[in-house]
Amino acid sequence: MSNTINCPKNAKTRLWRCLISVQIGVNCISQPTRSLLGKRVLERTPPSHTTTPIQNLIYITMLEARLAQAAVLKKTLDAIKELVTDANFDCSDGGISLQAMDNSHVALVSLLLRADGFEPYRCDRNLALGINLNSLSKVLRSAQNEDIITLKAADDPDNLSLTFESQNQDRISEYEMKLMDIDQEHLGIPETAYAAVITMPAAEFQRICRDLSGISESVTIDASKDGVKFASAGDIGNGSVTLKQTHNPEEPALSTSIELSESVTLTFSLKYLVNFTKATPLAGAVTLQMSNDVPLLVEYKMEGGYLRYYLAPKIQDDEE
């Protein structure tokens, strides 16, 4: 059975008013609900209780994930750490995922690193690793971009083990991070057929957001059959950038495509969009998916996974 979230009515929680009947994921595993197996059960079992078979068992269930380049994890952390402070990394046999909202409940981050992006990858049972993202980012600074990184965690872990190994194996660095107990809801985002799907070079989207943020705090994105227009107006003046469809067969990531079932015009906070574009190093192209009165989906597809951002549109009472 799943529970329907009662969405707050203030303007800053527009994201959750738009995501109608969002469901709490029933398969979420949070730190407080971890299984009382292994070490904790052994510690709590009285020594004199010799008839309990569990005393003789050794639990070896664990996570082991090896990335060929540390740069992937470093860039991913750089792209989300300013939006989200603490989050659970949910580990399963399908890979490692993260889903969290910013403090204002205006934006949501959804990350997936699929199992096939690691070599090897092993996760014997679902684990939720509660991590402070800024602390993890500090540890990752010790790794060179080309280093091989291995993540390990035991069953019911208190620590996350990180090993950085140089490509020629002449340097090995080992770290352990303390994990946190984070009681975090996992939100099931309903599938949406978006009216406008825009794919464009990630660097171009970053430049547009950066340039327009010098004029205004907001940008209006207008997707129509004529193209997609980004427009801002502020105290010092106004500005706009319009992109037409282009096709570059030699470098598809430099193409701009617009799939449209109906025209869409929405306004968003540039502060958040500029923050989203920190994911630019992860992918050559970015996809913007829009429909009237629902959150914008900004997706960076990378080898072995994706990074998605959801942002609530601004409405009139947000600006008054």
SVG drawing of the C-alpha trace seen along z (x, -y; Angstrom):
<svg xmlns="http://www.w3.org/2000/svg" viewBox="-3 -50 57 75">
<polyline fill="none" stroke="black" stroke-width="0.4" points="0.0,0.0 1.3,-3.5 0.5,-6.8 -0.5,-10.0 1.6,-13.0 -0.5,-16.0 1.2,-18.8 1.7,-22.1 -0.2,-25.1 2.4,-27.8 4.1,-29.0 7.5,-27.5 6.1,-24.0 4.8,-24.5 6.8,-21.4 4.7,-19.1 1.4,-20.8 2.2,-20.1 3.2,-16.5 -0.3,-15.3 -0.8,-12.2 2.9,-11.6 3.4,-8.3 5.8,-7.4 7.9,-4.5 7.1,-1.4 10.5,0.2 12.5,-2.6 15.1,-1.4 16.1,-4.1 18.8,-3.9 16.4,-3.6 14.6,-0.6 17.6,1.5 17.5,5.2 18.6,6.1 20.8,8.9 24.5,9.5 26.6,7.5 23.7,5.8 21.8,9.0 25.0,10.7 25.7,7.8 22.2,7.9 22.1,11.7 23.1,12.6 26.3,14.7 24.6,17.4 21.9,18.0 23.8,20.9 20.8,22.3 20.3,19.5 21.7,20.6 22.2,17.0 25.2,16.7 27.1,19.0 26.4,17.2 28.7,14.7 27.0,12.1 29.0,11.2 26.3,9.3 28.0,6.2 28.3,3.6 31.3,3.4 31.3,1.0 34.4,0.1 34.5,-2.9 37.1,-3.1 37.5,-6.8 37.0,-8.8 36.1,-11.9 32.6,-10.5 31.7,-10.5 33.6,-13.8 31.7,-15.7 28.4,-14.2 28.9,-15.4 29.9,-18.8 26.6,-19.0 24.3,-18.3 26.1,-19.2 24.9,-22.8 21.2,-21.7 21.3,-18.8 23.3,-18.6 22.5,-15.1 21.0,-12.2 20.7,-8.5 22.5,-6.6 20.2,-3.7 22.1,-0.7 20.5,2.3 21.3,5.0 20.4,2.5 22.9,-0.2 23.2,-3.2 20.5,-5.9 19.8,-9.1 16.7,-11.2 16.4,-14.3 14.7,-17.7 16.4,-21.0 15.5,-22.7 12.8,-24.9 11.1,-22.0 11.2,-23.8 13.6,-21.4 14.3,-17.7 17.4,-15.8 17.3,-12.2 20.5,-10.4 21.1,-6.9 24.4,-5.1 23.5,-1.8 25.2,1.4 26.6,1.9 28.6,-1.4 30.7,0.3 33.2,3.1 32.7,5.1 29.5,4.3 28.0,6.4 25.2,5.6 23.8,8.6 20.8,6.8 19.4,3.3 21.3,0.8 20.7,-2.9 24.0,-4.8 23.3,-8.1 26.0,-10.6 26.8,-14.3 27.6,-15.3 30.0,-18.0 32.0,-15.6 32.1,-13.0 33.2,-15.7 36.1,-16.6 37.3,-13.0 37.0,-12.7 39.4,-15.6 42.1,-13.2 41.5,-11.2 42.9,-12.1 40.4,-12.2 41.9,-9.1 42.1,-7.1 40.1,-3.8 37.7,-4.2 36.2,-1.4 33.3,-1.8 32.7,0.9 30.1,1.3 29.4,4.2 25.9,5.3 24.2,2.8 27.2,0.5 28.4,-2.3 31.1,-3.4 31.7,-3.6 35.1,-2.5 36.7,-4.3 39.8,-3.2 41.6,-5.3 44.1,-3.4 46.2,-5.0 46.0,-3.5 49.5,-2.0 48.7,-0.7 51.7,-2.5 49.6,-4.4 46.7,-3.3 44.8,-5.6 42.2,-4.3 39.5,-6.3 36.6,-5.6 33.6,-7.9 31.1,-7.7 27.5,-7.2 24.5,-9.1 21.0,-8.0 18.7,-9.9 15.0,-9.4 14.1,-10.3 11.0,-9.7 11.4,-8.3 8.9,-9.9 7.5,-8.1 7.3,-10.6 4.5,-9.8 5.2,-9.2 4.4,-12.3 3.9,-12.8 5.5,-16.2 4.2,-18.7 7.7,-19.9 11.0,-18.0 14.0,-20.1 17.5,-18.6 20.3,-21.0 24.1,-21.3 24.7,-21.4 27.3,-24.1 24.8,-26.3 22.2,-25.9 24.8,-26.8 25.8,-29.9 22.2,-31.1 21.4,-30.6 24.6,-32.4 24.1,-35.3 20.4,-35.9 21.1,-35.6 22.9,-39.0 19.7,-40.6 17.0,-39.0 16.3,-36.4 13.8,-34.6 13.7,-33.3 10.6,-32.6 11.0,-29.6 8.7,-29.6 8.7,-26.5 6.8,-26.8 7.0,-25.6 9.3,-28.5 11.9,-27.4 12.6,-27.8 13.1,-31.2 14.7,-32.1 13.7,-35.6 14.5,-37.7 13.5,-41.2 14.9,-43.1 15.7,-46.6 18.6,-47.1 16.8,-46.0 15.8,-42.8 17.4,-40.1 16.5,-36.9 18.0,-34.0 16.1,-32.0 17.3,-28.6 16.1,-27.0 16.3,-23.3 19.7,-22.3 21.1,-18.9 24.8,-18.1 25.3,-14.5 29.1,-14.5 28.5,-15.7 24.9,-14.9 25.5,-16.5 25.8,-19.9 22.4,-19.5 19.2,-21.2 15.9,-19.3 12.4,-20.3 9.6,-17.8 6.3,-19.6 2.7,-18.5 1.6,-22.0 3.2,-25.3 4.4,-25.7 5.4,-28.9 6.7,-28.7 8.8,-30.9 11.6,-29.5 14.1,-30.7 17.5,-31.3 19.3,-30.6 18.2,-27.0 18.8,-26.6 22.4,-28.0 22.9,-25.5 21.6,-22.6 24.1,-23.5 27.0,-22.5 26.2,-19.0 27.5,-20.2 30.8,-18.3 28.8,-15.1 27.1,-15.2 27.5,-16.8 23.7,-17.4 20.9,-18.3 17.2,-17.6 14.5,-20.0 11.0,-18.5 8.0,-20.9 4.3,-20.9 2.0,-23.6 1.6,-23.7 4.0,-20.8 7.6,-20.9 10.4,-21.3 12.6,-18.2 16.2,-18.9 18.1,-15.6 21.8,-15.0 22.3,-11.5 25.7,-10.1 27.4,-6.8 26.0,-4.3 23.2,-6.5 21.6,-9.9 21.2,-13.0 17.7,-14.6 16.5,-17.8 12.9,-18.8 12.0,-22.4 8.6,-24.0 7.5,-26.8 7.1,-30.3 3.5,-31.5 2.1,-35.0 2.0,-34.8 5.7,-33.8 6.6,-37.1 4.4,-39.4"/>
</svg>
